[in-house]
Amino acid sequence: MPTEELKSKAHNADVTVWVGKAGVESVVDELGDQLDTRDVVKVKFLRSSRGGTDTEELAADLADRVGASLVETRGNTAVYH
């Protein structure tokens, strides 16, 4: 699916996964399960998850762990396919 189409779908999607102080490890299975049934999943990185790391680094790490494509990051939110 083209990136622009995925971004369009993401625009209307709600955040369904939140990453908090437990970090990305705690949401790997949940994100994987949601990606099995949806084209895009929006993930919010809460302040407590970031520590000294920026959202882009955390988003890329989570994508690697799940085997997903990172469509985009905007602020503290990332979109996966």
HTML snippet that shows the backbone in 3Dmol.js (N, CA, C, O; Angstrom):
<script src="https://3Dmol.org/build/3Dmol-min.js"></script>
<div id="view" style="width:600px;height:400px;position:relative"></div>
<script>
const pdb = `
ATOM      1  N   MET A   1       0.851  -1.172   0.000  1.00  0.00           N
ATOM      2  CA  MET A   1       0.000   0.000   0.000  1.00  0.00           C
ATOM      3  C   MET A   1       0.906   1.247   0.000  1.00  0.00           C
ATOM      4  O   MET A   1       1.861   1.304   0.774  1.00  0.00           O
ATOM      5  N   PRO A   2       0.626   2.225  -0.839  1.00  0.00           N
ATOM      6  CA  PRO A   2       1.457   3.434  -0.900  1.00  0.00           C
ATOM      7  C   PRO A   2       1.479   4.193   0.428  1.00  0.00           C
ATOM      8  O   PRO A   2       0.487   4.223   1.156  1.00  0.00           O
ATOM      9  N   THR A   3       2.613   4.799   0.726  1.00  0.00           N
ATOM     10  CA  THR A   3       2.787   5.528   1.978  1.00  0.00           C
ATOM     11  C   THR A   3       1.736   6.610   2.152  1.00  0.00           C
ATOM     12  O   THR A   3       1.213   6.785   3.252  1.00  0.00           O
ATOM     13  N   GLU A   4       1.415   7.340   1.094  1.00  0.00           N
ATOM     14  CA  GLU A   4       0.430   8.423   1.214  1.00  0.00           C
ATOM     15  C   GLU A   4      -0.943   7.882   1.618  1.00  0.00           C
ATOM     16  O   GLU A   4      -1.659   8.508   2.399  1.00  0.00           O
ATOM     17  N   GLU A   5      -1.300   6.719   1.080  1.00  0.00           N
ATOM     18  CA  GLU A   5      -2.582   6.103   1.443  1.00  0.00           C
ATOM     19  C   GLU A   5      -2.572   5.685   2.912  1.00  0.00           C
ATOM     20  O   GLU A   5      -3.571   5.848   3.612  1.00  0.00           O
ATOM     21  N   LEU A   6      -1.453   5.150   3.376  1.00  0.00           N
ATOM     22  CA  LEU A   6      -1.331   4.755   4.783  1.00  0.00           C
ATOM     23  C   LEU A   6      -1.409   5.978   5.694  1.00  0.00           C
ATOM     24  O   LEU A   6      -2.056   5.931   6.740  1.00  0.00           O
ATOM     25  N   LYS A   7      -0.757   7.066   5.303  1.00  0.00           N
ATOM     26  CA  LYS A   7      -0.802   8.296   6.102  1.00  0.00           C
ATOM     27  C   LYS A   7      -2.221   8.825   6.172  1.00  0.00           C
ATOM     28  O   LYS A   7      -2.649   9.326   7.212  1.00  0.00           O
ATOM     29  N   SER A   8      -2.954   8.718   5.075  1.00  0.00           N
ATOM     30  CA  SER A   8      -4.341   9.163   5.045  1.00  0.00           C
ATOM     31  C   SER A   8      -5.193   8.338   6.010  1.00  0.00           C
ATOM     32  O   SER A   8      -6.001   8.887   6.759  1.00  0.00           O
ATOM     33  N   LYS A   9      -5.007   7.018   5.988  1.00  0.00           N
ATOM     34  CA  LYS A   9      -5.745   6.155   6.913  1.00  0.00           C
ATOM     35  C   LYS A   9      -5.375   6.478   8.355  1.00  0.00           C
ATOM     36  O   LYS A   9      -6.234   6.483   9.237  1.00  0.00           O
ATOM     37  N   ALA A  10      -4.108   6.745   8.588  1.00  0.00           N
ATOM     38  CA  ALA A  10      -3.626   7.045   9.938  1.00  0.00           C
ATOM     39  C   ALA A  10      -4.221   8.339  10.460  1.00  0.00           C
ATOM     40  O   ALA A  10      -4.478   8.473  11.656  1.00  0.00           O
ATOM     41  N   HIS A  11      -4.439   9.285   9.570  1.00  0.00           N
ATOM     42  CA  HIS A  11      -4.984  10.581   9.979  1.00  0.00           C
ATOM     43  C   HIS A  11      -6.319  10.412  10.701  1.00  0.00           C
ATOM     44  O   HIS A  11      -6.595  11.122  11.668  1.00  0.00           O
ATOM     45  N   ASN A  12      -7.133   9.491  10.245  1.00  0.00           N
ATOM     46  CA  ASN A  12      -8.455   9.276  10.836  1.00  0.00           C
ATOM     47  C   ASN A  12      -8.464   8.217  11.938  1.00  0.00           C
ATOM     48  O   ASN A  12      -9.483   8.012  12.597  1.00  0.00           O
ATOM     49  N   ALA A  13      -7.329   7.545  12.137  1.00  0.00           N
ATOM     50  CA  ALA A  13      -7.265   6.478  13.137  1.00  0.00           C
ATOM     51  C   ALA A  13      -7.066   7.054  14.535  1.00  0.00           C
ATOM     52  O   ALA A  13      -6.461   8.111  14.713  1.00  0.00           O
ATOM     53  N   ASP A  14      -7.588   6.334  15.516  1.00  0.00           N
ATOM     54  CA  ASP A  14      -7.373   6.700  16.913  1.00  0.00           C
ATOM     55  C   ASP A  14      -6.127   5.992  17.423  1.00  0.00           C
ATOM     56  O   ASP A  14      -5.735   4.950  16.897  1.00  0.00           O
ATOM     57  N   VAL A  15      -5.507   6.563  18.453  1.00  0.00           N
ATOM     58  CA  VAL A  15      -4.396   5.900  19.118  1.00  0.00           C
ATOM     59  C   VAL A  15      -4.960   4.688  19.849  1.00  0.00           C
ATOM     60  O   VAL A  15      -5.915   4.814  20.615  1.00  0.00           O
ATOM     61  N   THR A  16      -4.377   3.514  19.617  1.00  0.00           N
ATOM     62  CA  THR A  16      -4.869   2.303  20.275  1.00  0.00           C
ATOM     63  C   THR A  16      -3.800   1.614  21.116  1.00  0.00           C
ATOM     64  O   THR A  16      -4.090   0.641  21.811  1.00  0.00           O
ATOM     65  N   VAL A  17      -2.550   2.119  21.057  1.00  0.00           N
ATOM     66  CA  VAL A  17      -1.474   1.568  21.881  1.00  0.00           C
ATOM     67  C   VAL A  17      -0.735   2.738  22.518  1.00  0.00           C
ATOM     68  O   VAL A  17      -0.380   3.704  21.842  1.00  0.00           O
ATOM     69  N   TRP A  18      -0.509   2.643  23.825  1.00  0.00           N
ATOM     70  CA  TRP A  18       0.228   3.670  24.550  1.00  0.00           C
ATOM     71  C   TRP A  18       1.463   3.048  25.155  1.00  0.00           C
ATOM     72  O   TRP A  18       1.388   1.995  25.788  1.00  0.00           O
ATOM     73  N   VAL A  19       2.613   3.699  24.963  1.00  0.00           N
ATOM     74  CA  VAL A  19       3.864   3.230  25.554  1.00  0.00           C
ATOM     75  C   VAL A  19       4.162   4.122  26.745  1.00  0.00           C
ATOM     76  O   VAL A  19       4.312   5.336  26.605  1.00  0.00           O
ATOM     77  N   GLY A  20       4.248   3.504  27.929  1.00  0.00           N
ATOM     78  CA  GLY A  20       4.509   4.253  29.154  1.00  0.00           C
ATOM     79  C   GLY A  20       5.852   3.906  29.742  1.00  0.00           C
ATOM     80  O   GLY A  20       6.791   3.570  29.020  1.00  0.00           O
ATOM     81  N   LYS A  21       5.945   3.990  31.073  1.00  0.00           N
ATOM     82  CA  LYS A  21       7.242   3.805  31.731  1.00  0.00           C
ATOM     83  C   LYS A  21       7.788   2.389  31.605  1.00  0.00           C
ATOM     84  O   LYS A  21       8.984   2.179  31.806  1.00  0.00           O
ATOM     85  N   ALA A  22       6.937   1.402  31.274  1.00  0.00           N
ATOM     86  CA  ALA A  22       7.418   0.029  31.080  1.00  0.00           C
ATOM     87  C   ALA A  22       8.173  -0.114  29.761  1.00  0.00           C
ATOM     88  O   ALA A  22       8.835  -1.128  29.541  1.00  0.00           O
ATOM     89  N   GLY A  23       8.086   0.880  28.883  1.00  0.00           N
ATOM     90  CA  GLY A  23       8.848   0.891  27.637  1.00  0.00           C
ATOM     91  C   GLY A  23       8.213   0.099  26.509  1.00  0.00           C
ATOM     92  O   GLY A  23       7.118  -0.446  26.645  1.00  0.00           O
ATOM     93  N   VAL A  24       8.927   0.050  25.386  1.00  0.00           N
ATOM     94  CA  VAL A  24       8.395  -0.583  24.172  1.00  0.00           C
ATOM     95  C   VAL A  24       8.217  -2.085  24.334  1.00  0.00           C
ATOM     96  O   VAL A  24       7.327  -2.678  23.724  1.00  0.00           O
ATOM     97  N   GLU A  25       9.062  -2.700  25.157  1.00  0.00           N
ATOM     98  CA  GLU A  25       8.991  -4.152  25.352  1.00  0.00           C
ATOM     99  C   GLU A  25       7.586  -4.592  25.775  1.00  0.00           C
ATOM    100  O   GLU A  25       7.118  -5.665  25.394  1.00  0.00           O
ATOM    101  N   SER A  26       6.929  -3.749  26.564  1.00  0.00           N
ATOM    102  CA  SER A  26       5.626  -4.118  27.124  1.00  0.00           C
ATOM    103  C   SER A  26       4.485  -4.082  26.108  1.00  0.00           C
ATOM    104  O   SER A  26       3.404  -4.595  26.394  1.00  0.00           O
ATOM    105  N   VAL A  27       4.694  -3.493  24.934  1.00  0.00           N
ATOM    106  CA  VAL A  27       3.609  -3.383  23.951  1.00  0.00           C
ATOM    107  C   VAL A  27       3.878  -4.143  22.650  1.00  0.00           C
ATOM    108  O   VAL A  27       3.076  -4.071  21.719  1.00  0.00           O
ATOM    109  N   VAL A  28       4.984  -4.860  22.578  1.00  0.00           N
ATOM    110  CA  VAL A  28       5.343  -5.573  21.349  1.00  0.00           C
ATOM    111  C   VAL A  28       4.232  -6.528  20.916  1.00  0.00           C
ATOM    112  O   VAL A  28       3.802  -6.497  19.763  1.00  0.00           O
ATOM    113  N   ASP A  29       3.765  -7.376  21.838  1.00  0.00           N
ATOM    114  CA  ASP A  29       2.723  -8.346  21.484  1.00  0.00           C
ATOM    115  C   ASP A  29       1.422  -7.667  21.089  1.00  0.00           C
ATOM    116  O   ASP A  29       0.774  -8.075  20.125  1.00  0.00           O
ATOM    117  N   GLU A  30       1.036  -6.633  21.830  1.00  0.00           N
ATOM    118  CA  GLU A  30      -0.218  -5.924  21.539  1.00  0.00           C
ATOM    119  C   GLU A  30      -0.170  -5.281  20.159  1.00  0.00           C
ATOM    120  O   GLU A  30      -1.128  -5.388  19.393  1.00  0.00           O
ATOM    121  N   LEU A  31       0.919  -4.624  19.838  1.00  0.00           N
ATOM    122  CA  LEU A  31       1.045  -3.993  18.521  1.00  0.00           C
ATOM    123  C   LEU A  31       1.012  -5.042  17.420  1.00  0.00           C
ATOM    124  O   LEU A  31       0.351  -4.852  16.399  1.00  0.00           O
ATOM    125  N   GLY A  32       1.716  -6.139  17.620  1.00  0.00           N
ATOM    126  CA  GLY A  32       1.712  -7.223  16.634  1.00  0.00           C
ATOM    127  C   GLY A  32       0.313  -7.766  16.393  1.00  0.00           C
ATOM    128  O   GLY A  32      -0.085  -7.998  15.252  1.00  0.00           O
ATOM    129  N   ASP A  33      -0.436  -7.970  17.487  1.00  0.00           N
ATOM    130  CA  ASP A  33      -1.812  -8.467  17.367  1.00  0.00           C
ATOM    131  C   ASP A  33      -2.691  -7.488  16.595  1.00  0.00           C
ATOM    132  O   ASP A  33      -3.477  -7.896  15.739  1.00  0.00           O
ATOM    133  N   GLN A  34      -2.559  -6.195  16.896  1.00  0.00           N
ATOM    134  CA  GLN A  34      -3.383  -5.202  16.209  1.00  0.00           C
ATOM    135  C   GLN A  34      -3.021  -5.094  14.737  1.00  0.00           C
ATOM    136  O   GLN A  34      -3.900  -4.886  13.899  1.00  0.00           O
ATOM    137  N   LEU A  35      -1.752  -5.230  14.411  1.00  0.00           N
ATOM    138  CA  LEU A  35      -1.341  -5.153  13.005  1.00  0.00           C
ATOM    139  C   LEU A  35      -1.838  -6.349  12.201  1.00  0.00           C
ATOM    140  O   LEU A  35      -1.937  -6.276  10.976  1.00  0.00           O
ATOM    141  N   ASP A  36      -2.151  -7.451  12.884  1.00  0.00           N
ATOM    142  CA  ASP A  36      -2.715  -8.609  12.189  1.00  0.00           C
ATOM    143  C   ASP A  36      -4.111  -8.327  11.648  1.00  0.00           C
ATOM    144  O   ASP A  36      -4.546  -8.960  10.686  1.00  0.00           O
ATOM    145  N   THR A  37      -4.818  -7.371  12.267  1.00  0.00           N
ATOM    146  CA  THR A  37      -6.211  -7.111  11.880  1.00  0.00           C
ATOM    147  C   THR A  37      -6.454  -5.711  11.331  1.00  0.00           C
ATOM    148  O   THR A  37      -7.578  -5.401  10.936  1.00  0.00           O
ATOM    149  N   ARG A  38      -5.437  -4.860  11.293  1.00  0.00           N
ATOM    150  CA  ARG A  38      -5.611  -3.483  10.816  1.00  0.00           C
ATOM    151  C   ARG A  38      -4.499  -3.102   9.844  1.00  0.00           C
ATOM    152  O   ARG A  38      -3.394  -3.640   9.903  1.00  0.00           O
ATOM    153  N   ASP A  39      -4.809  -2.169   8.955  1.00  0.00           N
ATOM    154  CA  ASP A  39      -3.788  -1.664   8.030  1.00  0.00           C
ATOM    155  C   ASP A  39      -2.779  -0.782   8.748  1.00  0.00           C
ATOM    156  O   ASP A  39      -1.575  -0.883   8.512  1.00  0.00           O
ATOM    157  N   VAL A  40      -3.275   0.080   9.623  1.00  0.00           N
ATOM    158  CA  VAL A  40      -2.392   0.986  10.362  1.00  0.00           C
ATOM    159  C   VAL A  40      -2.758   0.981  11.837  1.00  0.00           C
ATOM    160  O   VAL A  40      -3.922   0.820  12.205  1.00  0.00           O
ATOM    161  N   VAL A  41      -1.745   1.158  12.671  1.00  0.00           N
ATOM    162  CA  VAL A  41      -1.948   1.271  14.110  1.00  0.00           C
ATOM    163  C   VAL A  41      -1.180   2.493  14.582  1.00  0.00           C
ATOM    164  O   VAL A  41      -0.011   2.680  14.242  1.00  0.00           O
ATOM    165  N   LYS A  42      -1.857   3.326  15.374  1.00  0.00           N
ATOM    166  CA  LYS A  42      -1.251   4.536  15.894  1.00  0.00           C
ATOM    167  C   LYS A  42      -0.822   4.286  17.333  1.00  0.00           C
ATOM    168  O   LYS A  42      -1.597   3.784  18.147  1.00  0.00           O
ATOM    169  N   VAL A  43       0.429   4.647  17.636  1.00  0.00           N
ATOM    170  CA  VAL A  43       1.012   4.430  18.963  1.00  0.00           C
ATOM    171  C   VAL A  43       1.457   5.770  19.542  1.00  0.00           C
ATOM    172  O   VAL A  43       2.124   6.561  18.875  1.00  0.00           O
ATOM    173  N   LYS A  44       1.074   6.006  20.792  1.00  0.00           N
ATOM    174  CA  LYS A  44       1.458   7.240  21.494  1.00  0.00           C
ATOM    175  C   LYS A  44       2.554   6.904  22.488  1.00  0.00           C
ATOM    176  O   LYS A  44       2.413   5.974  23.281  1.00  0.00           O
ATOM    177  N   PHE A  45       3.648   7.660  22.447  1.00  0.00           N
ATOM    178  CA  PHE A  45       4.738   7.497  23.394  1.00  0.00           C
ATOM    179  C   PHE A  45       4.589   8.546  24.488  1.00  0.00           C
ATOM    180  O   PHE A  45       4.824   9.732  24.257  1.00  0.00           O
ATOM    181  N   LEU A  46       4.201   8.107  25.669  1.00  0.00           N
ATOM    182  CA  LEU A  46       4.005   9.019  26.789  1.00  0.00           C
ATOM    183  C   LEU A  46       5.361   9.523  27.289  1.00  0.00           C
ATOM    184  O   LEU A  46       6.389   8.889  27.052  1.00  0.00           O
ATOM    185  N   ARG A  47       5.357  10.646  27.969  1.00  0.00           N
ATOM    186  CA  ARG A  47       6.588  11.259  28.452  1.00  0.00           C
ATOM    187  C   ARG A  47       7.412  10.264  29.280  1.00  0.00           C
ATOM    188  O   ARG A  47       8.639  10.231  29.176  1.00  0.00           O
ATOM    189  N   SER A  48       6.739   9.464  30.093  1.00  0.00           N
ATOM    190  CA  SER A  48       7.443   8.519  30.969  1.00  0.00           C
ATOM    191  C   SER A  48       8.199   7.441  30.192  1.00  0.00           C
ATOM    192  O   SER A  48       9.111   6.820  30.737  1.00  0.00           O
ATOM    193  N   SER A  49       7.837   7.210  28.935  1.00  0.00           N
ATOM    194  CA  SER A  49       8.517   6.175  28.138  1.00  0.00           C
ATOM    195  C   SER A  49       9.790   6.704  27.505  1.00  0.00           C
ATOM    196  O   SER A  49      10.677   5.928  27.149  1.00  0.00           O
ATOM    197  N   ARG A  50       9.884   7.996  27.364  1.00  0.00           N
ATOM    198  CA  ARG A  50      10.964   8.568  26.570  1.00  0.00           C
ATOM    199  C   ARG A  50      12.275   8.708  27.322  1.00  0.00           C
ATOM    200  O   ARG A  50      13.332   8.517  26.720  1.00  0.00           O
ATOM    201  N   GLY A  51      12.260   9.026  28.589  1.00  0.00           N
ATOM    202  CA  GLY A  51      13.520   9.204  29.317  1.00  0.00           C
ATOM    203  C   GLY A  51      14.423  10.145  28.549  1.00  0.00           C
ATOM    204  O   GLY A  51      14.052  11.291  28.298  1.00  0.00           O
ATOM    205  N   GLY A  52      15.598   9.680  28.173  1.00  0.00           N
ATOM    206  CA  GLY A  52      16.516  10.518  27.409  1.00  0.00           C
ATOM    207  C   GLY A  52      16.480  10.219  25.922  1.00  0.00           C
ATOM    208  O   GLY A  52      17.319  10.711  25.169  1.00  0.00           O
ATOM    209  N   THR A  53      15.518   9.417  25.494  1.00  0.00           N
ATOM    210  CA  THR A  53      15.438   8.989  24.101  1.00  0.00           C
ATOM    211  C   THR A  53      14.353   9.776  23.379  1.00  0.00           C
ATOM    212  O   THR A  53      13.341  10.131  23.984  1.00  0.00           O
ATOM    213  N   ASP A  54      14.551  10.051  22.097  1.00  0.00           N
ATOM    214  CA  ASP A  54      13.495  10.754  21.379  1.00  0.00           C
ATOM    215  C   ASP A  54      12.504   9.756  20.769  1.00  0.00           C
ATOM    216  O   ASP A  54      12.780   8.561  20.661  1.00  0.00           O
ATOM    217  N   THR A  55      11.365  10.280  20.383  1.00  0.00           N
ATOM    218  CA  THR A  55      10.276   9.445  19.869  1.00  0.00           C
ATOM    219  C   THR A  55      10.696   8.655  18.633  1.00  0.00           C
ATOM    220  O   THR A  55      10.316   7.494  18.481  1.00  0.00           O
ATOM    221  N   GLU A  56      11.476   9.276  17.751  1.00  0.00           N
ATOM    222  CA  GLU A  56      11.892   8.586  16.526  1.00  0.00           C
ATOM    223  C   GLU A  56      12.696   7.323  16.831  1.00  0.00           C
ATOM    224  O   GLU A  56      12.502   6.286  16.197  1.00  0.00           O
ATOM    225  N   GLU A  57      13.603   7.420  17.812  1.00  0.00           N
ATOM    226  CA  GLU A  57      14.410   6.249  18.194  1.00  0.00           C
ATOM    227  C   GLU A  57      13.534   5.143  18.769  1.00  0.00           C
ATOM    228  O   GLU A  57      13.673   3.976  18.403  1.00  0.00           O
ATOM    229  N   LEU A  58      12.626   5.522  19.675  1.00  0.00           N
ATOM    230  CA  LEU A  58      11.733   4.533  20.276  1.00  0.00           C
ATOM    231  C   LEU A  58      10.833   3.899  19.220  1.00  0.00           C
ATOM    232  O   LEU A  58      10.605   2.689  19.234  1.00  0.00           O
ATOM    233  N   ALA A  59      10.327   4.718  18.308  1.00  0.00           N
ATOM    234  CA  ALA A  59       9.428   4.223  17.263  1.00  0.00           C
ATOM    235  C   ALA A  59      10.154   3.231  16.358  1.00  0.00           C
ATOM    236  O   ALA A  59       9.591   2.199  15.991  1.00  0.00           O
ATOM    237  N   ALA A  60      11.391   3.534  15.998  1.00  0.00           N
ATOM    238  CA  ALA A  60      12.176   2.634  15.143  1.00  0.00           C
ATOM    239  C   ALA A  60      12.478   1.329  15.879  1.00  0.00           C
ATOM    240  O   ALA A  60      12.418   0.251  15.287  1.00  0.00           O
ATOM    241  N   ASP A  61      12.800   1.427  17.164  1.00  0.00           N
ATOM    242  CA  ASP A  61      13.078   0.235  17.972  1.00  0.00           C
ATOM    243  C   ASP A  61      11.848  -0.665  18.026  1.00  0.00           C
ATOM    244  O   ASP A  61      11.952  -1.881  17.861  1.00  0.00           O
ATOM    245  N   LEU A  62      10.687  -0.063  18.257  1.00  0.00           N
ATOM    246  CA  LEU A  62       9.445  -0.839  18.326  1.00  0.00           C
ATOM    247  C   LEU A  62       9.142  -1.491  16.979  1.00  0.00           C
ATOM    248  O   LEU A  62       8.724  -2.648  16.937  1.00  0.00           O
ATOM    249  N   ALA A  63       9.345  -0.774  15.893  1.00  0.00           N
ATOM    250  CA  ALA A  63       9.111  -1.335  14.557  1.00  0.00           C
ATOM    251  C   ALA A  63       9.999  -2.556  14.332  1.00  0.00           C
ATOM    252  O   ALA A  63       9.541  -3.572  13.809  1.00  0.00           O
ATOM    253  N   ASP A  64      11.269  -2.458  14.726  1.00  0.00           N
ATOM    254  CA  ASP A  64      12.190  -3.594  14.580  1.00  0.00           C
ATOM    255  C   ASP A  64      11.730  -4.798  15.386  1.00  0.00           C
ATOM    256  O   ASP A  64      11.770  -5.927  14.898  1.00  0.00           O
ATOM    257  N   ARG A  65      11.297  -4.562  16.613  1.00  0.00           N
ATOM    258  CA  ARG A  65      10.890  -5.661  17.492  1.00  0.00           C
ATOM    259  C   ARG A  65       9.641  -6.376  16.987  1.00  0.00           C
ATOM    260  O   ARG A  65       9.486  -7.582  17.183  1.00  0.00           O
ATOM    261  N   VAL A  66       8.755  -5.631  16.340  1.00  0.00           N
ATOM    262  CA  VAL A  66       7.492  -6.205  15.861  1.00  0.00           C
ATOM    263  C   VAL A  66       7.625  -6.720  14.433  1.00  0.00           C
ATOM    264  O   VAL A  66       6.844  -7.568  14.002  1.00  0.00           O
ATOM    265  N   GLY A  67       8.609  -6.211  13.700  1.00  0.00           N
ATOM    266  CA  GLY A  67       8.730  -6.556  12.287  1.00  0.00           C
ATOM    267  C   GLY A  67       7.732  -5.774  11.457  1.00  0.00           C
ATOM    268  O   GLY A  67       7.222  -6.268  10.451  1.00  0.00           O
ATOM    269  N   ALA A  68       7.455  -4.550  11.884  1.00  0.00           N
ATOM    270  CA  ALA A  68       6.475  -3.694  11.213  1.00  0.00           C
ATOM    271  C   ALA A  68       7.185  -2.573  10.459  1.00  0.00           C
ATOM    272  O   ALA A  68       8.369  -2.312  10.670  1.00  0.00           O
ATOM    273  N   SER A  69       6.441  -1.926   9.585  1.00  0.00           N
ATOM    274  CA  SER A  69       6.956  -0.751   8.886  1.00  0.00           C
ATOM    275  C   SER A  69       6.526   0.486   9.648  1.00  0.00           C
ATOM    276  O   SER A  69       5.366   0.609  10.042  1.00  0.00           O
ATOM    277  N   LEU A  70       7.449   1.394   9.855  1.00  0.00           N
ATOM    278  CA  LEU A  70       7.145   2.681  10.473  1.00  0.00           C
ATOM    279  C   LEU A  70       6.731   3.631   9.358  1.00  0.00           C
ATOM    280  O   LEU A  70       7.548   4.006   8.517  1.00  0.00           O
ATOM    281  N   VAL A  71       5.460   4.017   9.354  1.00  0.00           N
ATOM    282  CA  VAL A  71       4.939   4.882   8.291  1.00  0.00           C
ATOM    283  C   VAL A  71       5.383   6.313   8.518  1.00  0.00           C
ATOM    284  O   VAL A  71       5.881   6.962   7.599  1.00  0.00           O
ATOM    285  N   GLU A  72       5.204   6.820   9.756  1.00  0.00           N
ATOM    286  CA  GLU A  72       5.620   8.176  10.084  1.00  0.00           C
ATOM    287  C   GLU A  72       5.604   8.385  11.588  1.00  0.00           C
ATOM    288  O   GLU A  72       4.947   7.649  12.324  1.00  0.00           O
ATOM    289  N   THR A  73       6.337   9.400  12.036  1.00  0.00           N
ATOM    290  CA  THR A  73       6.223   9.861  13.414  1.00  0.00           C
ATOM    291  C   THR A  73       5.856  11.331  13.356  1.00  0.00           C
ATOM    292  O   THR A  73       6.335  12.084  12.509  1.00  0.00           O
ATOM    293  N   ARG A  74       5.004  11.710  14.272  1.00  0.00           N
ATOM    294  CA  ARG A  74       4.580  13.110  14.369  1.00  0.00           C
ATOM    295  C   ARG A  74       4.447  13.445  15.837  1.00  0.00           C
ATOM    296  O   ARG A  74       3.593  12.891  16.529  1.00  0.00           O
ATOM    297  N   GLY A  75       5.276  14.339  16.313  1.00  0.00           N
ATOM    298  CA  GLY A  75       5.253  14.655  17.743  1.00  0.00           C
ATOM    299  C   GLY A  75       5.632  13.413  18.534  1.00  0.00           C
ATOM    300  O   GLY A  75       6.712  12.856  18.337  1.00  0.00           O
ATOM    301  N   ASN A  76       4.759  12.981  19.419  1.00  0.00           N
ATOM    302  CA  ASN A  76       5.013  11.787  20.238  1.00  0.00           C
ATOM    303  C   ASN A  76       4.182  10.602  19.786  1.00  0.00           C
ATOM    304  O   ASN A  76       3.962   9.663  20.553  1.00  0.00           O
ATOM    305  N   THR A  77       3.721  10.640  18.548  1.00  0.00           N
ATOM    306  CA  THR A  77       2.888   9.584  18.003  1.00  0.00           C
ATOM    307  C   THR A  77       3.564   8.967  16.777  1.00  0.00           C
ATOM    308  O   THR A  77       4.166   9.664  15.961  1.00  0.00           O
ATOM    309  N   ALA A  78       3.448   7.647  16.673  1.00  0.00           N
ATOM    310  CA  ALA A  78       4.012   6.935  15.517  1.00  0.00           C
ATOM    311  C   ALA A  78       2.920   6.102  14.876  1.00  0.00           C
ATOM    312  O   ALA A  78       1.987   5.654  15.543  1.00  0.00           O
ATOM    313  N   VAL A  79       3.049   5.900  13.576  1.00  0.00           N
ATOM    314  CA  VAL A  79       2.090   5.089  12.831  1.00  0.00           C
ATOM    315  C   VAL A  79       2.829   3.907  12.223  1.00  0.00           C
ATOM    316  O   VAL A  79       3.876   4.062  11.593  1.00  0.00           O
ATOM    317  N   TYR A  80       2.261   2.722  12.426  1.00  0.00           N
ATOM    318  CA  TYR A  80       2.871   1.469  11.935  1.00  0.00           C
ATOM    319  C   TYR A  80       1.964   0.771  10.940  1.00  0.00           C
ATOM    320  O   TYR A  80       0.740   0.895  10.975  1.00  0.00           O
ATOM    321  N   HIS A  81       2.619   0.025  10.045  1.00  0.00           N
ATOM    322  CA  HIS A  81       1.891  -0.811   9.057  1.00  0.00           C
ATOM    323  C   HIS A  81       2.539  -2.170   9.059  1.00  0.00           C
ATOM    324  O   HIS A  81       2.116  -3.057   8.318  1.00  0.00           O
TER     325      HIS A  81
END
`;
const viewer = $3Dmol.createViewer("view");
viewer.addModel(pdb, "pdb");
viewer.setStyle({}, {cartoon: {color: "spectrum"}});
viewer.zoomTo();
viewer.render();
</script>
